[in-house]
Amino acid sequence: MHFNVKEDIIELTSHWNGERLEDGRPKVSDEDLEELRQLTLEEVWHPLYLNGYVSQFEEHLQKLHEEHKMVGRAVTCSYIPARPDLEETVKAIGTSEGRKGTCNQWVIDTLVYGDVVVADMFDKIYEGTFIGGNLSTAIANRTKTGGAVIWGGIRDLEQIEDIPGLQVYYRGVDPTPIKDFVMTGFNTPVKIGGAVCLPGDVVFGYGGGVIFIPSYLVKEVIESAKKSHVKDIFGFEMIRQGVYTTADVDIDVWDKKMLDDLIAFIQTDDRGESFRNLDWEREYVAAAEDAAK
């Protein structure tokens, strides 16, 4: 049993073909993270669902700030209730790997720019407060743009709320310090409520909950979400003008004429400027196939 093993992380995330971080996690580019910040939760969710990733969203969480979008690369960790023999073994392993402090501190000590801690604390709130003021400050300092998703508790809420740029999703608040827990995984698969997260997944948190985006699907998600975004801009405008009805717009496959009108809108309207590099060939193929039925 070992923690944060680079070779295991690479094997676990074998669908990723790009650059990796020092610990082996997929390094989704900062540019792609910034693209995701411009999208909505529903736009990001939809292409995942179509690809069969139906367990990527969890909404049963509280959040530190209402209007703060959190986007970053997942550092995962999981815990179970302590028992003496297992706790002794885990502490010995941690010591042999040069780790200091408690096993929630082990994770935070490894964070780098853009990371988000994703911790399964088995929904422990009383004496399950994964972070307080000190560790939250460390997260903000190390990640700059990141934060945490904790299936468990936090403490020092008033202190944490004042840390600039930090966002945290959590299950509850309690004044007790953390105790009686033991690590079972570090950068391994974790379960947050009904959602599954792998190390290096992109964590997207806003509004109603958190989505975990598989690293290798990020570019596809961005392209699909941007198409949905500009289709909404165009569709809302056409409905306002009375050109198309809601029934026309709210269908999966648009016909060629509507696609032509969409492309013309993107090319001529200022609102379409950032979407002019999108390729709509697949949509035209789908329109032709639908018309031939």
Secondary structure, 3 states (H helix, E strand, C coil): CCCCCHHHHHHHCCCCCCCECCCCCECCCHHHHHHHHCCCHHHHHHHHHHCCCCCCEECCCEECCCCCCEEEEEEEEEEEECCHHHHHHHHHHHHHCCCCCCHHHHHHCCCCCCEEEEEEEEEEEEEEEEECHHHHHHHHHHHCCCEEEEEEEECCHHHHHCCCCCEEEEEEECCCCCCCEEEEEECCCEEECCEEECCCCEEEEECCEEEEECHHHHHHHHHHHHHHHHHHHHHHHHHHHCCCCHHHHCCCCCCHHHHHHHHHHHHHCHHHHHHCCCCCHHHHHHHHHHHCC
